[in-house]
Structure formats: structure tokens, C-alpha cells
Amino acid sequence: MSALICGSYAYDTIMIFHDKFKNHILPDKVHMLNVSFLVPSLRREFGGCAGNIAYNLNLLGEDPIPMATVGTDFGAYSEWLVKCGINTSHIKQIEGTYTGQAFITTDMDDNQITAFHPGAMSMSHENKIADASGVTLGIVAPDGRDGMIEHAEQFAEAGIPFIFDPGQGMPMFDEKDLLTFIEQATWITLNDYEAELMHERTGLSPHEIAERVSALIITLGGKGSHIYTANQRLDIPPAITKTINDPTGCGDAYRAGLLYGLLNEMDWETTGRIASLMGSIKIEVNGTQNHSFTPDEFNTLFRGVFGREI
């Protein structure tokens, strides 16, 4: 069984602001915002939603198939993927473009301000779901607008169950778009902020969305997550972390946990906890792809955290 991961690859430039944004942004002056944040800490990391999800799913012992478009500067990232043993056959290079670039500033409350240059990601619609073989489920993660729309349509037409994960791409879609995604998707995953936007734009509550899909998953940061099905809401506890170093990529690690549970036909109680622990492991490490473990080490950690077997 293989998961096709449609989404972005990007280089993340991550900066740490050693204060809180709220101390420097005046609410009554937001209409004329002009701020500058000193960021003594700066790193350049491999990132992008498809890249992060594939990396984490690979750590869990699965063989993900990422599908993305990248620029001519992808060489170093490509070498990293080969080193990790991640399939690159459906990563298409677009001449004359950059790979996506994210510039992320994080404050001491773990709030983030991100600027993103899509680059080659805007051509993601050039990839076709039918080009990948042996796919049993998929995910449509943040990517170029046309790519997300077309890949969702192609998954649905092929009868391949998939997760719709709008993430940072939510602003690109209006009510009609989102209702179409809900109709096509098998599962939907959002963070709590995205869930509010989804409600505002569609008028649908979480329970109403859950009645239209197999499950709606809403993450709540350090408070865990909710998994809504047609008949119930499951409250998934957070996996307590030893330290919080970098929240960037935690949502992608969580989604890799969801895919792992779905690939292995696990119940939602277990799947949600696997996803929760994946996010917890990631947040303790700087960067989105610098943590590592073996499947056996993960199973041992899971048992220690939740007092149960996978």
C-alpha cells in the first residue's frame, strides 16, 4: 500500500524573534503596520508540505510517493531525498523557476509570520495522479491552486480515497471551491484557525462537515486534537513534550501519522495518538526534517507516552 502525497517542496528560511509579536504590534495601528524584528537566529532547512509529510511517513517505515514541482535550485534537496531513500520519480523540475521559498519568523509564543514565494509550485497542475501507480490513498496538501483543484478531482475520479489538507492554501479558495473539496474528499484535516475559516466560508459546523466525509480532524496545538465522525467526536490528548524548540512542520508530521494509521487500517483512537506523538517529536527539534527514529523506537515511545500498544 502506498500513499501519494501531492503538495509543495520548499526551502525554509527559519528565523527566531526573541520576543513576542504582540509587544511590537499596536492593535490600533494595524492599518499602517510598519514593523521590524531583529532575528539573531537564522537557519535554512528543507521543507514544504509534501517534503515534510513524506519524510515523516518514511520514518514510520512506509514508502511514500511525493508528487510536486520544483525549480532548478533543487539539487541539494534532491540529494537529501536520495540519502533518505524517498521516492523522487514524480518530482518534476520546471526550468527557469525557483523551488518554493518560505521565510518564517517565530516568536517566543510560537506564533509565526510567514512569507512564501511559490516558484515552481504554481505549475503543480502539470503532474497527474494517473502517472503514479500502486497508489491506495493520497493527500492533497498545500500546493499551487490549480494543482490542488485538479489533483482532488483526479483522486475522486480514480476512486482513490484522499485527505484534503488546505493548510496555508485556504485563502485561495472560496465557498464553492471548499464545498467541492468537501464533496470529493474522504477525510479533511485542519488546524483550529483553518476550521474557523472553513466555517465562515461554507457555513458548515465541524459536525456538519463530518457528516459529508469519513472523518474531520482538527488539531488544537498543545491541547491535542478532535476527530469528528458522523456519530461522535473523539478527543485525542497531546503527547507531552520535554521541550518546545520549533513548531514549524508539526502539522505535517501530524498528517504523516494520520496517513500511517489509514494505510494500516487502524482505529481513530490509535491513529490520532500516532499523529499526536509525531507532532510532539517534531516540535522538540529545530527544522522540519532533522528528527529521526526507527519504527521500533517509535513503538516504544508510543507505549511509554500513552500506556498502550499501537
N, C-alpha and C positions, 0 to 999 in steps of 0.2 A: 504494500500500500504506500502511495506517495502523495505528498501534498504539494500542489503548485502554488507558489507564493508570488502573486502579482503585486508589485509595489516599487518603491524607489531604492536606488543606491545613491549614496551621497557621502561626501567628506564633511565631517562635523568639526567646526572650529568652536571649541567649548571654552567659555570664559567665566570665571568666578568673581562675582562682585561681593566684597567682604563687608556688606551692609545689607539693608533691606530697601527694596524699591520704594516702599510706602513712605520711607523717611525723606525721599527726594522728589516725589511726585505729589504736587499740590492738587487736591481734588477740584478746587475752583479755578484751576489754571489749565486743565487738560485740553481746552480748546486751543491753547497756544503752547503746547508742550515743546520744550527745548531742554533736554537733559543730557548729561554726560556722566558715564560711570567708569571709574578707574578700575581696571581689571588686572591685578598683578599676576593672576594665574591664567595661563592660556595653553590649550592642547589642541592638536589636530588629530582626529580619530576617524576610523572607518565607521560609517553609519548608513542611514537610510532605512526605511521600514522593512523592505524586503531583505536587505542585508542583515539587519539585526534579528528578524524573525528566523531566517534561515540559519544563522549562526547558533541561536539558542536551541532550535529544533535539532540541529546536528549534534549538539552537546548531549541531548537526551537519547541519542542513538538512532534517530531517524535519518532518512535520506531525502531531504527537501529538494525541490526543484524551483529555484528562484527564476522569475521572468521579469526582465527590466531592460531599459535602455540607458546607456551610459555614454560618456564623452571620450575624447581621445586622451584624456589625462587619467584613464582608469588603470593604467599599468600596475601601479603599486598595489592597488586594491585587488586586482586580478591575481597577483602573486599570492596575496594573503588567502584568497579563496582556495587556490590550489593547495596551499600548505594545510588548510583546514579540511581538505577533502570534500569541498562543497561543489556541487554540480554547476558548471558555468555555460552549459550548452544553449541556454535560452536567454543569455545576457547579450544584448545586441549593442554594438558600438555605432554611434551616429557621428559621422565625420563633421568637423567644423564646430563642435559643441564641447562644452564642459560637462563633466558629471555634476549632478546636483550638488549644491553647496549650502550647508546650514551654518549659520552663525548664531550661537546660543549663549545667552548670558543668564546665569543662575545666581539668585541672591541667597541670603542666609535663611530665608524662609522656604527655600526650594521652589520659589516662583521663578518662572522663566520668561525671557523675552527673546523671540527667535526671528531672524530674517532669513529667508530662504530663496536661493536662486535655482529654479528648476532645471535649467540647461537641457540636457538630452531627455530628461524625464517627460518633457512636453510631447515627445514623439513615441510615448509608450504604446499608443494605439497601433503602431506598426507590428507589434508582437500579437500573435493569435493563439488562443487557447488550444486550438486543434493541432498546433505544431508540437505540442508536448504529448507524449504517450505514457500510458501506465498511471494516469492521474486518477485518484479515487476521491479526493476532495481538494478544495482550494480556499484561498483567501484573496479578497480584493482590498488591499491596504492603500494608504495614501500614495497617489501617483499622479500622472497627468490626467486632466479632467476627461478627455476623450477616451483615454485608456481605461479609466475606471468604469465608465459607462459601457464601453464595448466589451470589456472582459466580463463584467457582470452579465451582460446579455448572452455572451458566448458560453459561460458556465451554465446558465439557465437552459439555453437551447440544447446543450450537450447532456443535460440531466446530471451534471456533476454538482453535488452539494457544496456550498461555499459560505464562508464568513464574509459579511460586509463590515469593513472597519474604516469609516470615513476619516477618523482622526483629524489631522490638521487640514485635510481637504474639505471639511464640512462647509466652509464659506463658499465653495464653488457651486453648491447645489441648492436649488430652490425647492419649494414644496413638491412640485410634480416629480422632479428628479428623485427626491428622497422616498416618496411613496412608491415609485417604480423599483428602487433598490429593495425596499421592504418586501414588495411582491415577489421579487426574484430570489432574494437571499434565503438560505436555510437557517443561518444564525446571524445575529448582529451583535457587535461589541462596541461599547462607547465608554468614555470616562464620564464622570458626573456632570462636567461642564457641557460636553457634547450632548449628553442626554437632555439637558435643558434646552439646548439649541434645537435638537430634534423635536422636542415637544412644541416649542414655539413655532416651528416651521410647518409641522404636519398636524398639530392639534391632537396628536395621539399620546396617551399616557404610556408608561412602561408596560402596564398590564395589557393595554390595547395593542401595542406593538407585538408583545409576546403571543397574543392570540393569532397573529398572522405569520409567525415564524416558529421554528422548533425551540428556540431559546433566545432571550435577550440578556446579554451580560453587561453590567455596568460596574466599572471599577471606581473605588472611593478613596484611592490613595492609601494612606496609613490606616484607614478604617476597614479595609477589606474590600469585598465586592458583593453585589447582588446578582443572582442568576434567576431570571424570570422565565417560567414556562407557562403554558396555557392554564395550569391549575394551581401554581404555587410560586412563592418567592423563596429561594434558598439564600441564607446569609452566610457567606464564606468569610471566615476570620482571616485577618492578616497574619503573615508569618513574621514574627517579631525579629527585627534586625539588631545586630550588635552595634552597628554604626551606620550613619547615612552620609555617603560621600558624594553621590551624583545620581540624581533621578533620571537623567537622560537615558532613554531606551528602556525604562522599566515597563512601559506599556507594551512594547514589542516583545520583551521577554515573557510577559504575562500571556500574550497571544500565542506564543510558541507553546506554552503549557496547554492552552486550550486545544490547539491542533494536535498535540501529543495525545491528550485524552480522547479526542474524537477519532483519531487514527486507530487507537487501541480499544475503541468501543467501551470506554469507562463511564461510570455514572457521573452525574454533575457534581455530587459532593466531593468525589475524588479529583475529578478534572479541575474544579475550581481551586482546590488546595494545591494541586501541582502548579497551576498558573500563579497562585499567590506566592508560593515559595520561589518560583523562577524570578518574579519581580523583586523579591527580597534579596536574593543572591546578587542580582544585578546592581541594586542600589548601594551595596557595600563597596563597590569597585568603581573607580573613575573610568569613564569611557563606556561605550556600548558593547564592545567585543573583547574586553580584557579579562573577563572572568572565565574560569574553566573548571570542569569536574568530569568524572566518569559517571555513567549511568548507575553503577553500584554505589558510588559516593552520594549521588543524589538520593537514591532509595534509603540509604542510612540516615541522611539528613532529614528526609521526609518523616521517617519513623520517629526521630528524636523531636521534631517540631510538633507533629500532630498526634503522636502516640498511636499510630495505626499504619498498616501496610498499604502500599499502593495496589 
